């Protein structure tokens, strides 16, 4: 798992909420609640999976609970490149790493950032 290599990145977001104040955890914030609990603070979790020999999720990232999905892509791309390196080149300028995203993270800015990386 620690030397993970992958060609396809599976990227999705979820959140987990806490009942109570969660006052000592600065990441716990009120935001869009996937659990329909706007009364509770939450944290946003991005599990990352890759299609590799083992087929297991190999990493995750966490964000403040009020972080919008569309604003996570650049940070996650930097984290993936830092931990696992850039996508490998296949002939010429083509790369073999492929990402799958849902509509909550797609924007023109994110598409341009993906092309740049």
HELIX and SHEET records of a PDB file:
HELIX    1   1 UNK A   69  UNK A   71  5                                   3    
HELIX    2   2 UNK A   73  UNK A   84  1                                  12    
HELIX    3   3 UNK A  108  UNK A  116  1                                   9    
SHEET    1   A 4 UNK A  14  UNK A  18  0                                        
SHEET    2   A 4 UNK A  41  UNK A  50 -1                                        
SHEET    3   A 4 UNK A   8  UNK A  11 -1                                        
SHEET    4   A 4 UNK A  98  UNK A 100  1                                        
SHEET    1   B 3 UNK A  14  UNK A  18  0                                        
SHEET    2   B 3 UNK A  41  UNK A  50 -1                                        
SHEET    3   B 3 UNK A  57  UNK A  64 -1                                        
END                                                                             
